[in-house]
Structure formats: structure tokens, C-alpha cells
């Protein structure tokens, strides 16, 4: 584990954070678990928190790589950044959208869900599906896609706000100010429509803040002194502990938990290799987590319907749905990763490089 003063230069040279891919793998497994309705054990783990981890990871990685490109090239090339993001996200999203629609129409045939597609289509096509879902619209047919809408808006706004509007000298202060205003609004008006729509951006902005802090040599040297096995265990325990409803329903939790997640992401990013998180199976899953996230919904739903017809204990059925659902989702995600996702990521980088050389974006 690197703790010397010169570890800062080693950290700045890394363009791939294997520990964060391991966290990404655990996050997507948590998300799958929360969609298995027939298991109280899986629900107890509060898998919806996995989305918070994804948000913090996005903020941290995008900001880290953008800062390195800025230092290497003099500025962040915004247009190539958009090109890389579009090639990374849009193709698989469109395939998943069509797949989910066909599954609802041809397999599940729920009239309410099919009717809901007509209402949701404009939002799915414009990446605005987080708006009706956070405002309480029922029967969201492609429910997991709400988080992609949040991230897409972040990808559009953050390069401009963080790397064009904010100067290098004022970037950290500006980001902290944004976090402070958002936190104040969430604590003062927690039930308003604006709070529901803006709450998901808190872990993203906290991830950005963490990236800005560790990018700074002075802050890095302060933090690296405390990084060790004990701190890693504490961070993991705080992030993974299932909290009671009374805690999770408090407004303070909605602010403190994202802060804990962003802190954990930064701490784990400072460690070149954590054996468990950097194990080959977790890294393999982590690289395919986007496909698993997009396609697991219809798969889990189909297996759940089969489980309802099976005369076995509810928890056993739920466990089987989870295990088989993860396995099938990984097969689908792997095929798409090799045939669609990874080739298009490379194509996006090549196209972006025509405009301006950029840092290798591995997020």
C-alpha cells in the first residue's frame, strides 16, 4: 500500500483504478438484489444504495480524468468529451430500451405497463425519464433508466460548469459552494419537487469534490497519512451496513450517506490494489456492470414469474432468482460488451481524438 510522499506522483499517473471497478461490480449486484421482490434477505441489504455508489463513482472518475486531460493538453476538450460519453452510453441504452419494450409487449403483456410506454416515450428519447419517476408517476416501464438520465445531464453540464465557467483556482471553491447550496435545500425543503429532482446530484457532486481534493498535492498528503487497512475497513463498514428505516428516512441520512460513499470512493482510489476488490471475477463483472444494470430488469421479472409458479419456499425462490438472474444478465452483458459496448468505446475515442488528443477515459 503506497503511503510515501512520492505516491502522489504515482497516483497522478494512473489512468485506471481497478479498485473502483471492484466497487462497481458490488454496486450492480446490490441493484439486482433490490429488484428481487421474493426475498426479505436480499431486500434487507438495501440494494438501492448501489445507485448512490454509481453516482459517486461517476463524479470522481469523470472529474479525475478531466483534470488530467486539462493538465496534459492545457484544457478539457469539451466536444471530444461529449463524443466519448455518447459512444459509451447511448448505443447500449437504445438496445436496452428496445429490449425492455419488446419484453413488455410480447412476454409480460401487462396492459398498465404497455399504456405507460406511451406516456414515457418522450422522456426516454430525451433522457428526461428521471423527471416523471421522481415526481411519482406510476408504472415506469424502464425504471432503472432514471439514473442514466441523471448522469447524462451531469455529463452535459459538468464539463462546462467545472472546466469552462470555473477557473482552475476557483474550481474547488465553486464545487463546494454548489454542494453546500444543494445540501441546504435538501435539508430545508426535503419534500418539494425540486428536492426530489436534485437529490440524486448530491453524491455525484460529492464525488467531484473528492476528486478535486485528492488531485491537490496538499490535500492528498494530508489524506494519504490515514489511508491503511483500518480506514478501508471503516469505510466499507459505513457504506455496506444495512441501516434501520428510522435512520434511512431521516433527512440527515440523505446527506451524510452520500458523503460517506464519496469519501470511501476517494480512499479506495488512493490504494493501487485491494486484493478482494481487484480479484479477477469482480473486475470482470465491474467492466460489464453497465450491461447488467440495463438488462437485468426484464430478466429478473421473468424469473420471478417462473418462481411464483414453483412450490418452494419464498426465500429459496428469491435466492434462485437472484443467482440465475445475475448469471443470465452477465452472459447478456458479456456478449454486448464484446460485440457492441467495447468496440464502440474504442470508436468513440478514435473519433474524439480526431478533434484533440485526450486522456484515456476508462470510466
C-alpha positions as CSV (number, residue, x, y, z in Angstrom):
1,X,0.0,0.0,0.0
2,X,1.6,3.3,-1.1
3,X,1.9,5.9,1.7
4,X,5.1,7.8,0.8
5,X,5.3,11.4,-0.3
6,X,6.1,10.4,-3.9
7,X,3.0,8.2,-4.0
8,X,1.2,11.4,-5.2
9,X,3.0,11.3,-8.5
10,X,2.2,7.6,-8.9
11,X,-1.4,8.3,-8.2
12,X,-1.5,11.1,-10.8
13,X,0.0,8.8,-13.4
14,X,-2.7,6.2,-13.0
15,X,-5.5,6.3,-15.6
16,X,-7.2,3.1,-14.5
17,X,-8.5,2.5,-10.9
18,X,-9.0,-1.2,-10.6
19,X,-10.4,-0.9,-7.0
20,X,-13.2,1.2,-8.3
21,X,-14.1,-1.4,-10.9
22,X,-14.5,-3.8,-8.0
23,X,-16.8,-1.4,-6.2
24,X,-18.8,-1.0,-9.4
25,X,-19.2,-4.8,-9.5
26,X,-20.6,-4.9,-6.0
27,X,-22.8,-1.9,-6.7
28,X,-24.5,-3.6,-9.7
29,X,-25.1,-6.8,-7.6
30,X,-26.8,-4.7,-5.0
31,X,-29.0,-3.1,-7.6
32,X,-30.0,-6.5,-9.0
33,X,-30.7,-7.7,-5.4
34,X,-33.2,-4.9,-4.7
35,X,-35.3,-5.9,-7.7
36,X,-35.8,-9.4,-6.4
37,X,-39.2,-9.0,-4.7
38,X,-39.4,-12.5,-3.3
39,X,-36.6,-12.3,-0.7
40,X,-36.6,-10.4,2.5
41,X,-33.0,-11.3,3.0
42,X,-32.0,-9.5,-0.3
43,X,-34.2,-6.6,0.5
44,X,-32.6,-6.3,3.9
45,X,-29.3,-5.3,2.2
46,X,-30.9,-2.2,0.8
47,X,-29.5,-2.6,-2.7
48,X,-30.9,0.7,-3.9
49,X,-27.8,2.2,-2.3
50,X,-25.8,0.8,-5.2
51,X,-27.1,3.7,-7.4
52,X,-25.6,6.1,-4.9
53,X,-22.3,4.3,-5.4
54,X,-22.6,4.6,-9.1
55,X,-23.2,8.3,-8.9
56,X,-20.2,9.0,-6.6
57,X,-18.0,6.8,-8.9
58,X,-19.1,8.8,-11.9
59,X,-18.4,12.2,-10.3
60,X,-15.0,11.1,-9.0
61,X,-13.8,9.4,-12.2
62,X,-15.0,12.0,-14.7
63,X,-13.5,14.8,-12.7
64,X,-10.2,13.0,-12.1
65,X,-9.7,12.2,-15.8
66,X,-10.9,15.6,-16.9
67,X,-8.3,17.3,-14.7
68,X,-5.6,15.1,-16.1
69,X,-6.6,15.9,-19.6
70,X,-6.6,19.6,-18.7
71,X,-3.1,19.4,-17.3
72,X,-1.8,17.4,-20.3
73,X,-3.4,19.4,-23.1
74,X,-4.0,22.8,-21.5
75,X,-7.7,22.5,-21.3
76,X,-10.5,20.0,-21.3
77,X,-11.7,19.5,-24.9
78,X,-15.5,19.6,-24.3
79,X,-16.6,18.3,-27.7
80,X,-14.4,15.2,-27.7
81,X,-15.6,14.6,-24.1
82,X,-19.2,14.6,-25.3
83,X,-18.3,12.3,-28.2
84,X,-16.7,9.7,-25.9
85,X,-19.6,9.8,-23.5
86,X,-22.2,9.4,-26.3
87,X,-20.4,6.4,-27.7
88,X,-20.0,4.9,-24.2
89,X,-23.6,5.3,-23.1
90,X,-26.2,5.8,-25.9
91,X,-25.9,2.6,-28.0
92,X,-26.4,0.1,-25.2
93,X,-29.1,2.3,-23.7
94,X,-31.1,2.2,-27.0
95,X,-30.7,-1.5,-27.3
96,X,-31.9,-2.0,-23.7
97,X,-34.8,0.4,-24.3
98,X,-36.0,-1.7,-27.3
99,X,-35.3,-5.0,-25.5
100,X,-37.4,-3.9,-22.5
101,X,-40.2,-2.6,-24.7
102,X,-40.4,-5.9,-26.7
103,X,-40.3,-7.9,-23.4
104,X,-43.3,-5.9,-22.1
105,X,-45.3,-6.2,-25.3
106,X,-44.5,-9.8,-26.2
107,X,-43.8,-11.6,-22.9
108,X,-45.3,-9.8,-19.9
109,X,-48.3,-8.2,-21.6
110,X,-49.3,-6.0,-18.7
111,X,-51.9,-3.5,-20.0
112,X,-51.0,-0.8,-17.5
113,X,-47.3,-1.1,-18.3
114,X,-47.9,-1.1,-22.1
115,X,-50.1,2.0,-21.7
116,X,-47.3,3.6,-19.6
117,X,-44.9,3.3,-22.5
118,X,-46.9,5.9,-24.5
119,X,-46.6,8.4,-21.7
120,X,-42.9,7.7,-21.0
121,X,-41.6,7.6,-24.6
122,X,-40.9,11.3,-24.9
123,X,-38.9,11.2,-21.7
124,X,-36.9,8.1,-22.7
125,X,-36.0,9.6,-26.1
126,X,-34.7,12.8,-24.5
127,X,-33.1,11.3,-21.4
128,X,-35.5,13.0,-19.1
129,X,-37.1,9.9,-17.6
130,X,-35.9,10.8,-14.1
131,X,-38.5,13.7,-14.0
132,X,-41.7,11.6,-14.1
133,X,-40.3,8.9,-11.9
134,X,-39.0,11.3,-9.2
135,X,-42.4,13.1,-9.3
136,X,-44.2,9.9,-8.6
137,X,-45.6,8.7,-11.9
138,X,-46.7,5.1,-11.7
139,X,-45.8,2.0,-13.8
140,X,-42.4,3.2,-15.1
141,X,-41.7,0.6,-17.8
142,X,-37.9,1.0,-17.9
143,X,-37.5,2.1,-14.3
144,X,-33.7,1.6,-13.9
145,X,-33.1,4.1,-16.7
146,X,-33.9,7.1,-14.4
147,X,-30.3,7.1,-13.1
148,X,-28.9,7.3,-16.7
149,X,-30.9,10.5,-17.2
150,X,-29.4,12.0,-14.1
151,X,-25.8,11.0,-15.3
152,X,-26.4,12.3,-18.8
153,X,-27.4,15.7,-17.5
154,X,-24.3,15.7,-15.3
155,X,-22.1,14.8,-18.3
156,X,-23.5,17.7,-20.3
157,X,-23.4,20.3,-17.5
158,X,-20.3,19.4,-15.5
159,X,-17.6,19.9,-18.2
160,X,-19.0,23.3,-19.0
161,X,-19.5,24.4,-15.4
162,X,-16.5,22.7,-13.9
163,X,-13.9,23.3,-16.6
164,X,-15.1,26.3,-18.6
165,X,-17.0,28.5,-16.1
166,X,-14.9,27.7,-13.1
167,X,-11.2,28.6,-13.4
168,X,-8.7,26.1,-12.0
169,X,-8.1,28.3,-9.0
170,X,-11.8,28.6,-8.2
171,X,-13.0,25.1,-9.2
172,X,-12.8,23.5,-5.7
173,X,-14.5,26.5,-4.1
174,X,-17.2,26.6,-6.7
175,X,-17.9,22.9,-6.4
176,X,-18.1,23.1,-2.6
177,X,-20.5,26.1,-2.9
178,X,-22.7,24.0,-5.2
179,X,-22.7,21.1,-2.8
180,X,-23.5,23.5,0.1
181,X,-26.4,25.1,-1.6
182,X,-27.8,21.7,-2.7
183,X,-27.4,20.3,0.8
184,X,-29.1,23.3,2.4
185,X,-32.0,23.0,0.0
186,X,-32.4,19.2,0.7
187,X,-32.4,19.8,4.4
188,X,-34.7,22.8,4.4
189,X,-37.3,21.6,1.8
190,X,-36.9,17.8,1.7
191,X,-40.4,17.1,0.3
192,X,-40.5,19.6,-2.5
193,X,-40.4,18.7,-6.2
194,X,-37.1,20.4,-6.7
195,X,-35.6,18.4,-3.8
196,X,-36.8,15.1,-5.4
197,X,-35.3,16.1,-8.7
198,X,-32.0,17.4,-7.4
199,X,-31.3,14.9,-4.6
200,X,-29.5,12.4,-7.0
201,X,-26.9,15.0,-7.9
202,X,-25.6,15.3,-4.4
203,X,-23.5,12.1,-4.5
204,X,-22.3,13.0,-8.0
205,X,-21.1,16.4,-6.8
206,X,-19.6,14.9,-3.7
207,X,-17.7,12.5,-5.9
208,X,-16.5,15.5,-8.0
209,X,-15.4,17.3,-4.8
210,X,-13.5,14.2,-3.6
211,X,-11.7,14.1,-6.9
212,X,-10.7,17.8,-6.7
213,X,-9.4,17.3,-3.2
214,X,-7.2,14.3,-3.9
215,X,-5.9,15.9,-7.1
216,X,-4.4,18.7,-5.0
217,X,-1.0,17.7,-3.7
218,X,-1.5,19.4,-0.3
219,X,-4.9,17.7,0.4
220,X,-3.6,14.4,-0.9
221,X,-0.6,14.4,1.5
222,X,-3.0,15.0,4.4
223,X,-5.3,12.2,3.4
224,X,-2.7,9.6,2.5
225,X,-1.4,9.6,6.0
226,X,-4.6,8.0,7.2
227,X,-5.0,5.5,4.4
228,X,-4.4,2.0,5.6
229,X,-6.3,-1.3,6.3
230,X,-8.1,0.2,9.3
231,X,-9.6,3.1,7.3
232,X,-10.5,0.8,4.4
233,X,-12.4,-1.4,6.8
234,X,-14.2,1.5,8.4
235,X,-15.2,3.0,5.0
236,X,-16.5,-0.4,3.9
237,X,-18.4,-0.9,7.1
238,X,-20.1,2.5,7.0
239,X,-21.1,2.1,3.3
240,X,-22.2,-1.5,3.5
241,X,-24.0,-1.6,6.8
242,X,-27.8,-2.0,6.5
243,X,-29.4,0.8,8.4
244,X,-32.8,0.7,10.0
245,X,-35.8,2.5,8.4
246,X,-35.7,5.2,11.1
247,X,-32.2,6.1,10.1
248,X,-32.7,5.9,6.3
249,X,-35.9,8.0,6.5
250,X,-34.1,11.0,8.1
251,X,-33.0,14.0,6.1
252,X,-29.6,13.9,7.7
253,X,-29.0,10.4,6.3
254,X,-29.8,11.6,2.8
255,X,-26.8,13.9,3.1
256,X,-24.4,12.0,5.3
257,X,-24.6,8.7,3.5
258,X,-23.7,10.1,0.0
259,X,-20.8,11.9,1.8
260,X,-19.6,8.7,3.3
261,X,-19.8,7.0,-0.1
262,X,-17.8,9.7,-1.9
263,X,-15.2,9.6,0.9
264,X,-15.0,5.8,0.5
265,X,-14.6,6.1,-3.2
266,X,-11.7,8.6,-2.8
267,X,-10.0,6.5,-0.1
268,X,-10.2,3.3,-2.2
269,X,-9.0,5.1,-5.3
270,X,-5.8,6.1,-3.5
271,X,-4.9,2.4,-2.9
272,X,-3.4,0.9,-6.1
273,X,-4.7,-2.6,-5.3
274,X,-7.1,-4.0,-2.8
275,X,-6.9,-7.9,-3.2
276,X,-10.7,-8.6,-2.9
277,X,-11.8,-5.7,-5.0
278,X,-9.1,-6.3,-7.6
279,X,-9.9,-10.0,-7.9
280,X,-10.4,-11.2,-11.5
281,X,-14.1,-12.1,-11.1
282,X,-15.0,-8.7,-9.6
283,X,-13.0,-6.8,-12.2
284,X,-14.7,-8.8,-15.0
285,X,-18.2,-8.0,-13.6
286,X,-17.2,-4.4,-13.0
287,X,-16.3,-3.9,-16.7
288,X,-19.7,-5.3,-17.7
289,X,-21.7,-3.6,-15.0
290,X,-23.4,-1.2,-17.4
291,X,-24.9,-4.0,-19.4
292,X,-26.0,-5.9,-16.3
293,X,-27.6,-2.7,-14.9
294,X,-29.6,-2.1,-18.1
295,X,-30.8,-5.6,-18.9
296,X,-31.3,-7.3,-15.5
297,X,-34.8,-5.9,-15.1
298,X,-36.8,-8.0,-17.6
299,X,-34.6,-11.0,-16.8
300,X,-35.4,-10.8,-13.0
301,X,-39.0,-10.1,-13.8
302,X,-39.3,-13.2,-16.0
303,X,-37.6,-15.4,-13.5
304,X,-39.8,-14.0,-10.7
305,X,-42.9,-15.1,-12.6
306,X,-41.4,-18.6,-13.0
307,X,-40.6,-18.6,-9.3
308,X,-44.2,-17.8,-8.4
309,X,-45.3,-21.0,-10.1
310,X,-42.7,-23.1,-8.2
311,X,-43.8,-24.7,-4.9
312,X,-40.7,-23.9,-2.9
313,X,-40.0,-21.6,0.0
314,X,-40.3,-17.9,-0.9
315,X,-36.7,-17.1,0.3
316,X,-35.3,-20.0,-1.6
317,X,-37.1,-19.0,-4.8
318,X,-35.9,-15.4,-4.3
319,X,-32.3,-16.6,-3.9
320,X,-32.5,-18.7,-7.0
321,X,-34.0,-15.8,-9.0
322,X,-31.1,-13.7,-7.8
323,X,-28.3,-16.2,-8.7
324,X,-29.8,-17.3,-12.0
325,X,-30.8,-13.7,-12.9
326,X,-27.2,-12.5,-12.2
327,X,-25.8,-15.3,-14.3
328,X,-28.1,-14.7,-17.3
329,X,-27.6,-10.9,-17.0
330,X,-23.8,-11.4,-17.1
331,X,-24.0,-13.6,-20.2
332,X,-26.1,-11.0,-22.0
333,X,-23.8,-8.2,-20.7
334,X,-20.7,-10.0,-21.7
335,X,-21.9,-10.6,-25.3
336,X,-22.9,-7.0,-25.6
337,X,-19.6,-5.8,-24.0
338,X,-17.5,-7.7,-26.6
339,X,-19.7,-7.1,-29.6
340,X,-21.1,-3.6,-29.0
341,X,-20.0,-1.7,-25.9
342,X,-16.2,-2.1,-26.0
343,X,-15.8,-1.7,-29.8
344,X,-17.9,1.5,-29.7
345,X,-16.0,2.8,-26.7
346,X,-12.8,2.5,-28.8
347,X,-14.6,4.0,-31.8
348,X,-15.6,6.9,-29.7
349,X,-12.1,7.5,-28.5
350,X,-10.8,7.4,-32.1
351,X,-13.4,9.9,-33.2
352,X,-12.7,12.2,-30.3
353,X,-9.0,12.1,-31.0
354,X,-9.6,13.5,-34.4
355,X,-10.5,16.7,-32.8
356,X,-8.0,16.8,-30.0
357,X,-5.8,14.2,-28.2
358,X,-7.3,13.3,-24.9
359,X,-6.5,11.2,-21.8
360,X,-7.7,7.6,-22.0
361,X,-11.1,7.6,-20.4
362,X,-11.7,4.3,-18.7
363,X,-14.8,5.2,-16.7
